[in-house]
């Protein structure tokens, strides 16, 4: 077994740096988790959640009442946008 001796100040500095590194990793992990939650929802799922027809959803897009992204012919929506429409419609129930 090999024993390594270092000064107290060097050891305390090492511990301090490890705590900073741990805090940074935890922050990055939280950001990554937040991004995972921000998955986009396709139009079919939004229609089910909002209890709308595809035509009604198209009307919301046309009137700029819901934000979306389009890839090819398919539309995608952020969960926050869907929640906003639910709140504005008065159908929102907070289960938290």
C-alpha positions as CSV (number, residue, x, y, z in Angstrom):
1,X,0.0,0.0,0.0
2,X,1.3,3.4,-0.9
3,X,0.6,6.4,1.4
4,X,0.6,9.9,0.0
5,X,0.8,12.9,2.4
6,X,-0.3,16.4,1.4
7,X,-0.6,19.7,3.3
8,X,-3.9,20.5,5.0
9,X,-4.5,23.6,2.8
10,X,-3.9,21.6,-0.4
11,X,-6.4,18.9,0.9
12,X,-9.0,21.5,1.8
13,X,-8.6,23.2,-1.7
14,X,-9.0,19.8,-3.3
15,X,-12.2,19.2,-1.3
16,X,-13.5,22.7,-2.3
17,X,-12.8,22.0,-6.0
18,X,-14.6,18.7,-5.7
19,X,-17.7,20.4,-4.2
20,X,-17.7,22.9,-7.0
21,X,-17.4,20.2,-9.6
22,X,-20.3,18.2,-7.9
23,X,-22.5,21.3,-7.9
24,X,-21.8,21.9,-11.6
25,X,-22.6,18.3,-12.5
26,X,-25.8,18.5,-10.6
27,X,-26.8,21.7,-12.4
28,X,-26.1,20.2,-15.8
29,X,-28.1,17.1,-14.8
30,X,-31.1,19.3,-13.9
31,X,-30.9,21.1,-17.2
32,X,-30.7,17.9,-19.1
33,X,-33.8,16.6,-17.2
34,X,-35.6,19.8,-17.9
35,X,-34.9,19.4,-21.6
36,X,-36.2,15.8,-21.6
37,X,-39.5,17.1,-20.2
38,X,-39.8,19.6,-23.0
39,X,-40.5,17.0,-25.6
40,X,-42.7,18.1,-28.5
41,X,-46.2,16.6,-29.0
42,X,-47.6,15.8,-32.4
43,X,-50.9,17.1,-33.7
44,X,-52.9,13.9,-33.1
45,X,-51.9,13.8,-29.4
46,X,-52.8,17.5,-29.0
47,X,-56.2,16.9,-30.6
48,X,-56.8,14.2,-28.0
49,X,-55.6,16.3,-25.1
50,X,-57.6,19.4,-26.1
51,X,-60.5,17.4,-27.4
52,X,-60.4,19.2,-30.7
53,X,-60.7,18.2,-34.3
54,X,-57.7,18.6,-36.6
55,X,-59.5,21.5,-38.3
56,X,-60.0,23.3,-34.9
57,X,-56.3,22.8,-34.1
58,X,-55.5,24.3,-37.6
59,X,-57.7,27.3,-36.7
60,X,-55.7,27.8,-33.4
61,X,-52.5,27.8,-35.4
62,X,-53.9,30.2,-38.1
63,X,-55.0,32.6,-35.4
64,X,-51.6,32.3,-33.6
65,X,-53.3,31.1,-30.4
66,X,-50.9,28.1,-30.1
67,X,-47.2,28.0,-30.9
68,X,-45.9,25.2,-33.1
69,X,-43.1,23.9,-35.3
70,X,-43.6,22.2,-38.7
71,X,-41.4,19.5,-40.1
72,X,-42.5,18.5,-43.6
73,X,-46.3,18.3,-43.4
74,X,-46.4,17.4,-39.7
75,X,-46.9,19.9,-36.8
76,X,-45.4,19.7,-33.4
77,X,-46.4,21.5,-30.2
78,X,-44.6,22.2,-26.9
79,X,-46.4,20.9,-23.8
80,X,-46.4,24.5,-22.4
81,X,-48.3,25.7,-25.4
82,X,-50.9,23.0,-25.0
83,X,-51.2,23.8,-21.3
84,X,-51.7,27.5,-22.1
85,X,-54.6,26.7,-24.4
86,X,-56.1,24.4,-21.8
87,X,-55.9,27.2,-19.2
88,X,-57.4,29.8,-21.6
89,X,-60.3,27.5,-22.5
90,X,-61.2,27.0,-18.8
91,X,-60.9,23.2,-19.1
92,X,-57.6,23.1,-17.2
93,X,-57.6,21.0,-14.0
94,X,-54.4,21.3,-11.9
95,X,-53.6,17.9,-10.5
96,X,-50.4,19.0,-8.8
